[in-house]
Amino acid sequence: MKKKYIKVAIDSPAGAGAGTQSKLISKHYKLFYLDTGKIYRVLAYNKLKNKKIFNLSFIKKKIKNLRINELSDKKLLSNEVGIESSLIAKDKKIRKLVDKLQKKIAYNPPKGFNGSCLDGRDITYKIIPDADFKFFLTANINIRAKRRYKELKRINKKIKFSDVLKSIKKRDKNDFQRKVSPLKKTKDSILIDTTNLTIKSCFLKIKKIIDRKIYN
């Protein structure tokens, strides 16, 4: 790869495969990866854990001292945390604090990386508007629910598919209809429908697009 710092921005609704593809892209091109939604999940988890201490002062401190390994905690994957995180994301004050952290990571990744790759809901037009590559991943809602159900089943054997589907629909409504940084596809984002794509075929499709630009 030519010596050029690259930025990849990916937006998608829940269960479309953005997280999986972002990790593969980051590993292949040696980019620093950040699942931006997990930051809101960390906050949501803490709010559900103790609502009394959840105020702006606590949030500022939590974001300032956030550790990357916190974002991989399996407790963050629950439906309850997911729904709460989409509600927290509507708060302008909280979003402003999180946006600042995301931009810092996007434009100043740790040494040793060739760039950054962030996925979320408003990455392509708000966090990295000048990204070298912008993708919008989507998929049929039932397929997305099945993927999330399979993921959650490993953690909670008693979980029902109907509950996961209901949760996905609720999150879609929150993400697409919120007034603050709603989920939307920008004109310069490449649309990829992952409904009938395997993980590998989707990655190769994205890789082909990236390679075409960075190697020419």
C-alpha positions in Angstrom: 0.0 0.0 0.0 1.2 3.5 -0.8 2.3 5.5 2.2 -0.9 7.3 2.8 -3.0 7.7 5.9 -6.5 6.5 5.1 -9.8 7.0 6.8 -12.8 4.6 6.4 -16.3 5.5 7.5 -19.1 3.0 7.7 -22.7 3.6 8.7 -25.4 0.9 9.0 -28.5 -0.2 11.0 -28.1 -2.9 13.6 -27.2 -6.3 12.3 -26.1 -5.3 8.8 -22.6 -6.6 9.3 -20.7 -3.3 9.7 -18.9 -4.4 12.8 -17.7 -7.7 11.2 -16.6 -6.0 8.0 -14.9 -3.1 9.8 -12.8 -5.5 11.8 -11.7 -7.4 8.7 -10.9 -4.1 6.8 -9.0 -2.8 9.8 -7.0 -6.0 10.1 -6.2 -6.2 6.4 -5.1 -2.6 6.0 -3.7 -2.2 9.5 -6.2 0.5 10.5 -7.2 1.4 14.0 -10.8 0.2 14.5 -13.5 1.9 16.6 -17.0 0.6 17.0 -18.5 4.0 17.9 -21.8 2.5 19.0 -20.0 0.6 21.8 -19.2 4.0 23.5 -22.9 4.7 23.9 -23.4 1.1 25.1 -20.8 1.6 27.8 -22.7 4.7 28.9 -26.1 2.8 28.7 -24.7 -0.1 30.7 -23.6 2.3 33.5 -26.9 4.1 33.4 -28.9 0.9 33.8 -26.5 -0.2 36.5 -26.9 3.0 38.6 -29.3 5.7 37.3 -28.6 7.9 40.4 -25.0 8.6 39.4 -25.7 9.0 35.7 -25.3 12.7 35.1 -23.2 14.9 32.8 -20.3 15.0 35.3 -20.2 11.2 35.4 -20.4 11.0 31.6 -17.5 13.4 31.1 -15.4 11.5 33.5 -16.3 8.1 31.9 -15.5 9.2 28.4 -12.3 10.9 29.4 -11.1 7.7 31.2 -12.6 5.2 28.7 -10.5 2.2 28.1 -10.6 0.4 24.7 -10.9 -3.0 26.3 -14.2 -1.9 27.9 -15.8 -1.8 24.5 -15.4 -5.6 24.1 -17.3 -6.5 27.3 -20.0 -9.0 26.4 -22.4 -7.4 28.9 -22.8 -4.5 26.4 -24.4 -6.8 23.8 -27.8 -7.2 25.6 -31.0 -6.0 24.0 -31.7 -3.8 27.0 -28.3 -2.0 26.7 -28.8 -1.7 22.9 -32.2 0.0 23.2 -31.0 2.3 26.0 -27.9 3.3 24.0 -30.0 4.4 21.1 -32.0 6.6 23.5 -28.9 8.1 25.0 -27.6 8.9 21.5 -30.5 11.4 21.1 -29.1 13.6 23.9 -27.2 16.5 22.3 -24.9 17.2 25.2 -23.9 13.5 25.5 -23.5 13.3 21.7 -21.2 16.3 21.6 -18.9 14.7 24.1 -18.8 11.3 22.3 -18.3 13.0 18.9 -15.2 14.8 20.2 -13.7 11.5 21.3 -14.6 9.8 18.0 -13.0 12.5 15.9 -9.9 12.5 18.0 -9.5 8.7 17.4 -10.4 9.0 13.7 -7.9 11.7 12.9 -5.2 10.7 15.4 -5.0 6.9 15.6 -2.2 5.3 17.7 1.3 5.0 16.1 1.9 2.0 13.9 -1.5 2.2 12.1 -2.0 3.2 8.5 -5.2 5.1 9.4 -8.6 4.5 11.0 -11.8 2.7 10.4 -15.0 3.8 12.3 -18.5 2.4 12.1 -21.7 3.7 13.5 -24.7 5.8 12.6 -23.4 9.3 11.6 -19.7 8.5 10.7 -19.9 9.3 7.0 -21.4 12.8 7.4 -20.6 14.1 10.8 -17.5 12.3 12.3 -15.4 11.8 9.2 -17.0 13.8 6.4 -13.7 13.8 4.5 -13.2 10.0 4.7 -11.4 8.4 1.8 -13.9 5.6 1.8 -17.6 5.8 2.8 -19.9 2.8 2.9 -23.5 2.3 3.9 -24.2 -1.4 4.8 -27.8 -2.6 5.0 -29.8 -5.9 4.9 -33.3 -7.3 5.2 -34.6 -6.7 8.7 -35.4 -10.4 9.3 -31.8 -11.3 8.2 -30.4 -8.6 10.6 -32.5 -9.9 13.4 -31.4 -13.5 12.8 -27.8 -12.5 12.8 -28.2 -10.6 16.1 -30.2 -13.5 17.6 -27.4 -15.9 16.8 -24.9 -13.6 18.4 -27.0 -13.1 21.5 -27.9 -16.8 21.8 -24.3 -17.5 22.8 -24.7 -15.2 25.8 -28.3 -15.9 26.7 -29.8 -19.3 25.8 -33.3 -18.2 26.8 -33.5 -15.2 24.4 -36.4 -15.3 21.9 -36.1 -14.4 18.2 -39.3 -12.4 18.4 -37.8 -10.2 21.2 -34.7 -9.6 19.1 -36.7 -8.7 16.0 -38.8 -6.3 18.1 -35.6 -4.8 19.5 -34.2 -4.3 16.0 -37.4 -2.6 14.8 -37.3 -0.3 17.9 -33.6 0.6 17.3 -34.2 1.3 13.6 -37.0 3.7 14.6 -34.8 5.5 17.1 -31.8 5.6 14.7 -33.5 6.7 11.6 -36.0 9.1 13.1 -34.1 10.9 15.8 -33.5 14.6 15.3 -29.9 14.5 16.4 -27.5 12.8 14.0 -29.9 10.3 12.5 -28.8 7.3 10.5 -28.9 8.1 6.8 -27.0 7.2 3.6 -25.0 10.1 2.1 -24.8 10.6 -1.6 -21.1 9.8 -1.6 -21.5 6.6 0.4 -21.3 3.3 -1.4 -24.4 1.2 -0.7 -23.8 -2.5 0.0 -26.7 -4.8 0.7 -25.4 -7.8 2.7 -28.6 -9.8 2.7 -27.3 -12.4 0.3 -23.6 -11.9 0.9 -21.3 -14.1 2.9 -18.9 -12.5 5.2 -16.0 -13.3 2.8 -17.8 -12.1 -0.3 -18.8 -8.8 1.3 -15.2 -8.2 2.5 -13.8 -8.9 -1.0 -16.3 -6.5 -2.5 -15.2 -3.7 -0.1 -11.6 -4.6 -0.6 -11.8 -4.3 -4.3 -13.2 -0.8 -4.0 -10.5 0.3 -1.6 -7.7 -1.4 -3.5 -8.8 0.3 -6.8 -8.2 3.7 -5.2 -5.1 3.3 -3.0 -3.1 1.3 -5.5 -3.8 3.7 -8.5 
